């Protein structure tokens, strides 16, 4: 089995504050709530107001049509066990569109507003990128966000050290604004950028 197809079920962070776990059916409701949160939809405007279709919430667990590894991040609480007890769901992450030939993938991050700018996103993305570049041995990952998502773009550029690579005109369907379209900004990180500067830039605020 290749390193790409043998994704770990649990990815603990080096700080011990969070773990990334593959979602299960019992998480579908939480995932739906996260995806349909008004603050999330403000920047991911192609998300419907309500994820009422089970296929929408379970899609992150379905990898039959392409390699797609989704995780749930949980805040590590005192006396919490690795089985998930006494932990709080707060972030969804994904490794998607994996291309084994070109050694590339996309990265996704959904974080509830109450956890934004609290350092949790840095811990999560550090754990995710470590898996991408050091376990899966991929060469490149990319992230996309709405061009109007100023806080996320600033975090990607100033904290994560991601490189702005694309600006897509009307790249995403906009279900909020009369079914128009949103502009999309794309960021990329290469393996040598990860090892050369991004990894250390993320380790600094984490105290690693």
N, C-alpha and C positions, 0 to 999 in steps of 0.2 A: 504494500500500500504506500502511495506517495505521501510526502510530507503535506501536500495540499489537501489530500482527501482524508488525512488522519488528524483532523482538527481536535484539539483537546476539548473535553466537555466543560472543564473548569479552568479559568486562567486567573490565578491570584495576582494581585499587584505586589510590587516589592515593598510598598509602604505598609501593607496589611490593612489598609482602609477599605478597599473594595475588592470584589471578585467579579469576574465576567463568567456568566453561566449561560449555556444554551437554553433557550426558552422551551417550555413545555406547554401542553394544552391549557393547563390551569392558569398560565400567564396571559392568555389571550385577552381577557377583560382589561388587565392592567395596560397591556400594549395598546389596546384600542383607546383607553382614556388618555394615554400619553400622546398618541398620534393626533387625537382630535382636540387637544388642549388649545384654547384660543391663541395663546402666545406662540405655540408651535406652528399653528396654521397661519399666523401672521407672516411667517417667512417661508413656509412650505405650503404655498397657496393652492397647490394641486391636491392637497389632502381634503377629503370630504369632511363635512361638518360632523358626521357621525359614522363610525365604522361599524355598521350594523351587519355587514356580510361577514360571516365567519371566515370566508376565504381570504378576506383582507387581513385579518389579524393572524391567521395561521400561515400566511405566505412566507413569513420569515423562518418557519420550520420546514418548508418544502423546498428541497434542493433537487427535485427530479429533473428540472429543465436546465439548470446551470449550477455551478458551484456557488453557494451563497451561505455564508456562515453568520448567523446572528447570535448575539449575546445579550443578556440582561446584566446590568451592573447593579450591585447592591452594596449599600453602605455597611461597612463592618461595624457591628455594635458590640459592646462588652459582653463577654460570655456567649458570643454567637458561634455556632458550629458551621463547618463548611457545607453542611447539608441544606443551608438556606434558612434555618430557623432564626428568628429575631433579627432579620435583616430587612432593610427597607428598599423597595424597588424605586429607582429614581432616574435611570438612564437606559436607553436602548442603543446598542452599537451593532454594526454589521460589517463584515467583509464580503463584498459582493462583486459580481462580474469578474470572477477570477479567470485569468487567461494563463494557463500553464505554459503555453508555448512562448509567449512574450514575457512571462513572469510578472504580470501586473494584476492589479485589482483596484476596486473602489473601496472607500471607507465611508461609513455612515455614523452619525452621532445625533441622538435626540436626548435632550436634557430638560427636565422640568424647570420652570422659571425659578422656583424656590431654591434650586441647587446651583443655579448659574452664578458665575463669578465667586464661587466659594472654594475653588481649587479642585473640586471633584472631577471636573472635565479634564484637567491636566493629568490627573492620576489615571483616568480611564483611557485617554488617548495614548498615554505613554505605554500602558499595558497592551493596548491594541497594536500599536506600531511595533513594539518589541516582538509580538507574535508574528506580525507580517514580515518583518525584515530579518529576525534572528531565528525564528522557528520554521516559518514557511519558506524562508530564503527568497522572497520575492524581490524584484528589482525596483518596482515603482508602485505607488498608490496615489490615488487622487480623491479629492473631496469637493463637493459642490454645495453651494448655498445661494440663496437669493442675493442679488447685487445690492438690495436695500437692507440686508441684514448686517448693519454696521458693527454691532458688538461681536458677532461671530467672526466677521472678516478681520476685525482688529485682533481678536484672540489668535486666529490662525496665523496672522502675519507676525505679531509681536511676541506671542508666547510659544506657539508651536513651530514657528520658523518656516511655515509653508510658503511656497513660491506661487504667486499669482500667475496662472498659465493661460487661462481662457476667459473671455467675456462673451457670453452667448446672448444675442439679441432675441428676445421672446422665446427663450428656451424651454420654459415650463408653462403648462396650462394653468391659468388662474381661475379657480372656481369661485373666488370671492368677488372679483371685479368683472362682473358680467361676462364670465367665460372668456376673458382676454388672455394675455400671456405675460409672464414675468421674465425679467432679465436674470441671468444666472452667471455667477462667478465661479470659476474652477481653479482649484489649487492642487499642486502636485508635490510629492516628496520622493526622491530617488534614494536607493540604498546607500550610496556614498554620501548623500546629504544627511541622511539619518545618522550614520556613524561619524560623520565629520563635524556636525554642528547641532542638528535638531535634537538628538538624544541628550546631549549635555545641557542644552537650553531648557529641556523639560525637566531634567533631573534637578536643576538648581532650585526652582520653586518648591519642589517636592522634598528637598533636603537629602537627596541621595548622593 
